[in-house]
Structure formats: structure tokens, C-alpha cells
Amino acid sequence: MVIQNNSTSEVNNSPSSDDKNLMNIAQYLKDAQQSHKRSIPPLEQWHPKHCGKMDLSVKANGEWWHEGQLIRRQALLDLFSSVLWKEDGKFYLKTPVEQIEITVEDEPLLVNQVDQVEIDKKIYLQLTTTNQDVVIVDHDHPIFMREYSGELRPYIHVRFGINALIQRNTFFHLIEYGELLENDQGDTILSLQSGDLHLQLGT
């Protein structure tokens, strides 16, 4: 269990405890992973105990840092992102036996690819994250704009209340699938169609 405390002994022990928690989660994921195919566990069915907070943060640019060190192993990032959970505005890594709070500056996922796909004779927008989550834009997974640090940014809802930031170059590609319009106030609006869903986004 990792609980933040101001005492010197607790602080000194926290790095090794954090390492142990990360190793435990990584081992669980490794054991549970049946193939190389990306899969999301049934997190909503798990009700583990809360095990405090660890020194793991996801920066606004999508980088994951653990105890001041950048995590570079993509396979590890893919595994950790598959057990992301959001509850009461806080982010966690969740397994059947423990739920550990982490820090997320903005959103923990990034979209780096956009495509058009045909499903039941309808054309949909399909977004893919850097962790290989594939999301079809629909009423349950809309694209929306939100301000972060004074900048208007595009996002898509992925799962469990968690959103993904659409990277700038990917958003420019997304514009190619839509139409730029001007409203009565002279503001530029991006009009997008995905299946039966029609979106108008302020840019």
C-alpha cells in the first residue's frame, strides 16, 4: 500500500513501494494478456481496494513519468493504458485486487491517426490512439473541443469517462474529412459527419 505521508521514513520508502506497485500491475497484465491483440479488461466489474497514490504522472503532452523518469517502453505504456480508470474526477490504474491513484495533467490518451471506414454502408470516422485503441466516432464517442491552459483542444471520448487528445497534425488530417464553415459571428466551424452523427466544432 502506498499512502503519502510527511514523515521521513514513509517518504524514503515510497520509491521502492511505487516500484513494487508498478511491477505488480505489470506482472498482472502480462499474466492476463492472452495475445498481442489490444484488449481492455472489464474494469467496471472490478471492485478492488484503494491502495493510495503513487508517483506516476501523465503529462499534458502524453508522456508518462515515474519518479522523475520518462517511461519509454511502448509495450509497458500500452499495458498501463489498458487499465486506466476514472472515478470522481481522479485517475487510477486498476486491477482486480488494487486501485492506485496516478496524476494526469489533462487526458492520458493521445490520438495520432484518423481514417474513414464503411460500416453497414455508412461512412464513419475512425480514430486510433498511440496505444492502439480504435474508436469509431458516434453518439457515445463524440469529438468535442475543450480549453486547456488557454488553448482550445480537440478530444474524443474513449471509455470509462476517459478522453483522448487529438494531436495537432491528426486534427489537420481530420479537417480534410470535413468542411470548414463560417457562422453568423464570423467564427470558423468544422463540420464533420460520422455515420448518423453530425458534429460542428468551433476551431
Number of C-alpha atoms within 10 A of each C-alpha: 16 22 15 13 10 8 8 8 9 14 14 10 11 20 16 11 18 20 15 14 19 18 12 14 22 16 12 15 18 13 9 10 15 10 8 6 7 15 15 13 17 10 17 9 8 14 13 14 14 16 16 15 19 25 18 23 21 19 15 17 14 20 15 19 16 17 14 10 9 13 14 11 8 11 9 14 16 16 20 17 16 19 19 24 23 15 11 6 8 11 21 22 23 26 22 14 13 20 23 26 24 19 19 17 12 16 18 22 25 24 27 20 19 21 14 14 14 12 9 7 8 10 14 21 19 18 25 18 19 16 20 18 19 16 19 21 22 20 14 11 15 18 22 17 17 12 9 12 8 7 9 12 18 21 22 24 19 21 15 12 12 17 21 25 26 26 19 13 11 15 18 12 15 21 13 11 16 15 13 15 14 11 9 6 6 8 10 15 16 18 16 21 17 22 19 12 12 12 19 18 15 19 12
